Structures are given as C-alpha cells and as structure tokens.
Amino acid sequence: MSNRWNYQVVEVKTGWMGGFKAEALQEELNKHGKLGWELVNIIHTMPSVPSPILVFKREG
C-alpha cells in the first residue's frame, strides 16, 4: 500500500454567458469518482469567472 498521493485539478467549464449548471458539476464528480479520485476541495474563483475548480486526490 502506497503512502503517497496523486492530485488532479479540474476546472468545470461554465455555460453560455458564464452560466453554471449543477449537472456539469455532478458529471465531473461522478466521472472522477469512478476512476478512484476523491474530492478534497472546491475553489471558487473571482465572480467574473464562475467556473469552480475541483481538487481530487487518490493514492498513487
């Protein structure tokens, strides 16, 4: 068993005119969860760029 972590950072793209859909976030979470990634943080950027950034980790 490894005691090292791998990290992955994913930006969830916004829709037209910066609109954000919860479905897009859920799709990204499910996709990475199936690959063994665990969500450890969500970073919200400036209000003018509403794309959340997801930070995942998994043992590597």
N, C-alpha and C positions, 0 to 999 in steps of 0.2 A: 504494500500500500504506500503510495507516494504522499509525502507531506508538503508538496509544492502545489501552488495554484496557478492556473492559467486564467487570464481575464480577457473579456471581449466587450467592446464598447460599440453600441448600435444606436444610430440616430433614426428615430421614427419620423419619416417624412410627413410633412403637412400636406393638406389638400390644396385645392384652388383658393387663392386669396388668403392663404395661411390658416384655413380651417383645419381643425384636427378632429379625427373620428376615433372614438374609443375602440371601434372594431379593429383599426390598424394596430393599436397598442396590444390588444388581445392576441391578434395573429402573430405578432413578433414574440410575445411572451410564450405562447404555445409552441411556436416553431423552435425556439431555443431550448425550452424545457424538454422537448422530446429528444434533443441532442445532448442532454445531460447538463445543460447550463442552469445555474441558479441565479436569480435576480438578487443583487445585493444593494443596488441604489438606482434611483431615478434622478437625473439632473435636469432641472428646468432652466433653460437659457433665458436670455433677455425677452421681454414681452414682444418685441418686434420680430422675434424668431421663435414661434411657439413649439418648435419641434423638441419633444423630450428626448433625452439621451439616456439609454438604458445601459447599466453596467452589470455584467454577468460574471460568475466565476465557476470553475469546476476543477476538480483535482486533475493534475496532469503528470 
